[in-house]
Amino acid sequence: MIASYWGDESQGGRRKYYQVTVEGREAYEKALASWKVAKELIDQLIERRDEV
């Protein structure tokens, strides 16, 4: 889900860079959608508790 590659040695030591892959982006979108559903349910529970 994350790809890495080595950068050029322009200044100082060689640096490693990371990039999210297409699969990583898809996994993120799924997790975000699941989180939104869970958050909505929790918000509803909290609202109901406040009404009692």
Distance bins in CASP14 RR format, pairs under 12 A and 6 or more apart:
PFRMAT RR
TARGET T0000
AUTHOR 0000-0000-0000
RMODE 2
METHOD distances of the structure
MODEL  1
1 18 0 0 0 0 0 1 0 0 0 0 0
1 19 0 0 0 0 0 1 0 0 0 0 0
1 20 1 0 0 1 0 0 0 0 0 0 0
1 21 1 0 1 0 0 0 0 0 0 0 0
1 22 0 0 0 0 1 0 0 0 0 0 0
1 23 1 0 1 0 0 0 0 0 0 0 0
1 24 1 1 0 0 0 0 0 0 0 0 0
1 25 0 0 0 0 1 0 0 0 0 0 0
1 26 0 0 0 0 1 0 0 0 0 0 0
1 27 1 0 1 0 0 0 0 0 0 0 0
1 28 0 0 0 0 1 0 0 0 0 0 0
1 29 0 0 0 0 0 1 0 0 0 0 0
1 30 0 0 0 0 0 1 0 0 0 0 0
1 31 0 0 0 0 0 1 0 0 0 0 0
2 16 0 0 0 0 0 1 0 0 0 0 0
2 17 0 0 0 0 0 1 0 0 0 0 0
2 18 1 0 1 0 0 0 0 0 0 0 0
2 19 1 0 0 1 0 0 0 0 0 0 0
2 20 1 0 1 0 0 0 0 0 0 0 0
2 21 1 0 0 1 0 0 0 0 0 0 0
2 22 0 0 0 0 0 1 0 0 0 0 0
2 23 0 0 0 0 1 0 0 0 0 0 0
2 24 1 0 0 1 0 0 0 0 0 0 0
2 25 0 0 0 0 0 1 0 0 0 0 0
2 27 0 0 0 0 0 1 0 0 0 0 0
2 28 0 0 0 0 0 1 0 0 0 0 0
3 16 0 0 0 0 0 1 0 0 0 0 0
3 17 0 0 0 0 1 0 0 0 0 0 0
3 18 1 0 0 1 0 0 0 0 0 0 0
3 19 1 0 1 0 0 0 0 0 0 0 0
3 20 1 0 0 1 0 0 0 0 0 0 0
3 21 1 0 1 0 0 0 0 0 0 0 0
3 22 0 0 0 0 1 0 0 0 0 0 0
3 23 0 0 0 0 1 0 0 0 0 0 0
3 24 0 0 0 0 1 0 0 0 0 0 0
3 25 0 0 0 0 0 1 0 0 0 0 0
4 15 0 0 0 0 0 1 0 0 0 0 0
4 16 1 0 1 0 0 0 0 0 0 0 0
4 17 1 0 0 1 0 0 0 0 0 0 0
4 18 1 0 1 0 0 0 0 0 0 0 0
4 19 1 0 0 1 0 0 0 0 0 0 0
4 20 0 0 0 0 0 1 0 0 0 0 0
4 21 0 0 0 0 0 1 0 0 0 0 0
5 14 0 0 0 0 0 1 0 0 0 0 0
5 15 0 0 0 0 1 0 0 0 0 0 0
5 16 1 0 0 1 0 0 0 0 0 0 0
5 17 1 0 1 0 0 0 0 0 0 0 0
5 18 0 0 0 0 1 0 0 0 0 0 0
5 19 1 0 0 1 0 0 0 0 0 0 0
5 21 0 0 0 0 0 1 0 0 0 0 0
6 13 0 0 0 0 0 1 0 0 0 0 0
6 14 1 0 1 0 0 0 0 0 0 0 0
6 15 1 0 0 1 0 0 0 0 0 0 0
6 16 1 0 1 0 0 0 0 0 0 0 0
6 17 1 0 0 1 0 0 0 0 0 0 0
6 18 0 0 0 0 0 1 0 0 0 0 0
7 13 0 0 0 0 1 0 0 0 0 0 0
7 14 1 0 0 1 0 0 0 0 0 0 0
7 15 1 0 1 0 0 0 0 0 0 0 0
7 16 1 0 0 1 0 0 0 0 0 0 0
7 17 1 0 0 1 0 0 0 0 0 0 0
7 18 0 0 0 0 0 1 0 0 0 0 0
7 19 0 0 0 0 0 1 0 0 0 0 0
8 14 1 0 0 1 0 0 0 0 0 0 0
8 15 0 0 0 0 1 0 0 0 0 0 0
8 16 0 0 0 0 0 1 0 0 0 0 0
8 17 0 0 0 0 0 1 0 0 0 0 0
9 15 0 0 0 0 1 0 0 0 0 0 0
9 16 0 0 0 0 0 1 0 0 0 0 0
18 24 0 0 0 0 0 1 0 0 0 0 0
19 25 0 0 0 0 0 1 0 0 0 0 0
20 26 0 0 0 0 1 0 0 0 0 0 0
20 27 0 0 0 0 1 0 0 0 0 0 0
20 28 1 0 0 1 0 0 0 0 0 0 0
20 29 0 0 0 0 0 1 0 0 0 0 0
21 27 0 0 0 0 1 0 0 0 0 0 0
21 28 0 0 0 0 0 1 0 0 0 0 0
22 28 0 0 0 0 0 1 0 0 0 0 0
22 29 0 0 0 0 0 1 0 0 0 0 0
23 29 0 0 0 0 0 1 0 0 0 0 0
23 30 0 0 0 0 0 1 0 0 0 0 0
24 30 0 0 0 0 1 0 0 0 0 0 0
24 31 0 0 0 0 1 0 0 0 0 0 0
24 32 0 0 0 0 0 1 0 0 0 0 0
25 31 0 0 0 0 0 1 0 0 0 0 0
25 32 0 0 0 0 0 1 0 0 0 0 0
26 32 0 0 0 0 0 1 0 0 0 0 0
26 33 0 0 0 0 0 1 0 0 0 0 0
27 33 0 0 0 0 0 1 0 0 0 0 0
27 34 0 0 0 0 0 1 0 0 0 0 0
28 34 0 0 0 0 0 1 0 0 0 0 0
28 35 0 0 0 0 0 1 0 0 0 0 0
29 35 0 0 0 0 0 1 0 0 0 0 0
29 36 0 0 0 0 0 1 0 0 0 0 0
30 36 0 0 0 0 0 1 0 0 0 0 0
30 37 0 0 0 0 0 1 0 0 0 0 0
31 37 0 0 0 0 0 1 0 0 0 0 0
31 38 0 0 0 0 0 1 0 0 0 0 0
32 38 0 0 0 0 0 1 0 0 0 0 0
32 39 0 0 0 0 0 1 0 0 0 0 0
33 39 0 0 0 0 0 1 0 0 0 0 0
33 40 0 0 0 0 0 1 0 0 0 0 0
34 40 0 0 0 0 0 1 0 0 0 0 0
34 41 0 0 0 0 0 1 0 0 0 0 0
35 41 0 0 0 0 0 1 0 0 0 0 0
35 42 0 0 0 0 0 1 0 0 0 0 0
36 42 0 0 0 0 0 1 0 0 0 0 0
36 43 0 0 0 0 0 1 0 0 0 0 0
37 43 0 0 0 0 0 1 0 0 0 0 0
37 44 0 0 0 0 0 1 0 0 0 0 0
38 44 0 0 0 0 0 1 0 0 0 0 0
38 45 0 0 0 0 0 1 0 0 0 0 0
39 45 0 0 0 0 0 1 0 0 0 0 0
39 46 0 0 0 0 0 1 0 0 0 0 0
40 46 0 0 0 0 0 1 0 0 0 0 0
40 47 0 0 0 0 0 1 0 0 0 0 0
41 47 0 0 0 0 0 1 0 0 0 0 0
41 48 0 0 0 0 0 1 0 0 0 0 0
42 48 0 0 0 0 0 1 0 0 0 0 0
42 49 0 0 0 0 0 1 0 0 0 0 0
43 49 0 0 0 0 0 1 0 0 0 0 0
43 50 0 0 0 0 0 1 0 0 0 0 0
44 50 0 0 0 0 0 1 0 0 0 0 0
44 51 0 0 0 0 0 1 0 0 0 0 0
45 51 0 0 0 0 0 1 0 0 0 0 0
45 52 0 0 0 0 0 1 0 0 0 0 0
46 52 0 0 0 0 0 1 0 0 0 0 0
END
